Amino acid sequence: MTVPSSLKACVAVGLFGWAALAMGHGNVTPQGVDTGNLPELGADPLSENPFRANSEHGDYHEEAVKVGESGYAGNCAVCHGIQAQSGGLTPDLRELEEWDDEYFIGRVMNGTDRGMPSFKSNLDQNAMWAIKTYVESVKE
């Protein structure tokens, strides 16, 4: 049985395309985030987003959204999508709920064994929670 050349070419292009998508993740170099006037949260990880409205530092919510938008663009968008809209290859962060706060902070601090780097050397807790606040602000 012979396979037409055009079919071989289509399969090759398809495989190349999938490989490019898989490798397109590349190496993410974490970018620092200017947390501006956000209050210092300390080194011990908090279990809840302190910048959520009606939380401990809820009065900084709008500032945290602005800081988080910048932090997200420089650290998260390359994999998780512009304005937190995932293309389907990585988790859609907009699907995280309030009770996922500990999960979120753990993943951001420690990374994963599936390609997400640890950000604990580059982002302080203020920046991480500001990013979560931003993501919560762009829910579907």
N, C-alpha and C positions, 0 to 999 in steps of 0.2 A: 504494500500500500504506500503510495506516495502522498506526501502532504504538500499542498500548494505553497509556493514561496510567499504569497501574500498572507496566508494564515500564519506561517512561521514568523513573518515580520510583525504581524499584529501581536502575537504572543510575546515576542521579544520586547516590543515597545511597552506592552502591559507590564511585564516583569520589571523592566527598567523603571517604569513609573512608580510601581510599588516600592522598589528599592530606594528610589529617590525620596519618597514620602517617609519611609522608615528612617533613612539616614538624615533627612532634612531637619530632624530634631537637633542634631549637631551638639556641640558643647555649649551649654549656656553659661556665660560668664556673669555671675551675679553682679549687679550694679548697686552701689550705695544709694540710699534714699535720704534726702533732707527732710527730717520730721518736723521742721519748723518749730512752732510753739506748742506742740503736743506735750503733755506732761510725761516725765520720766516714769516708766513702769517698772524699772528694775530688771534684774537678770533672771529671777525665778519665773518660769513660764506660768502665766495665768491660765485658768481653765475656761474663762468666758471672755468674750470681746468687751473690753472696757469702754469702747467708743460707741457702742450701740446706744441708740436713744433710750433713755431711762436707765442707763447703767451708771457705774461709778463715775466715769468721765464722759457721760452722754452729752454734756454741754460742748464737747469738742467734736461732736459727730461730723459737722459740715467740714471742719478743718481736716479731719481724718479722711473723709471721702476724697478731698483734693490731694492730700499727700498720698493716699492709697492709689489713686488713679495714675499718678506719676510713677510710683513704685511698681505697680502692675505692668505698666507699659514697658518699663526697663528690665523687668525680671520674669514676668509670667506670660505676656502676650505672645511671645514667639512660639510657645507650646500650647497654651490654653486659649488662644484666640484674642483678637482685638475686641475690646469692650467685654471681655469674659465670655465671648460666644465661641465655644469650642467647635472645631471642625469635625469632631467625632473620634479623632485618634487619641486624645487625652481626655481625662475627666472634665465634664462641664461644671466648673466651680459654682455656677449659679444654682446648681441643685443642692448645694450644701445648706443645711438648716442650722438654726441656733444651737441645737444639741450636738452639732458636728464641730463645735469650737475646738475641743481638745484634739480631735482627729486632725483638723486643719493645722493647728500650731505644731503638732508633732510631725506632720509631713513636711511642713516648711522648714522646721528646724533641722530635721534629721534626713530629709530626702527619702528616696525609695530605692529599691534594688532594681527598678525597671527604668532608670534613666533620669529621674528627677534629682538634681543635686541638693545637697544640704545648703541652706542659706544662713545658718547660725553664725558663720564667721563674717558675713557681709551685711546682714540686716539685724537690727536690734528688734526687740519685741514691739516697740512702738510702730516700726515700719511694717512688721508682719500683721499686726492687728489693724493698722490703717488700710492695708491691702484687703483684708477680709471685710472691712467696713465698706470699701469701694465696691467689692464684688457683691455685697448685699444690696448696694444701691442700684445695681443694674440688673436686678432679677427680672425674669421674663414678664 
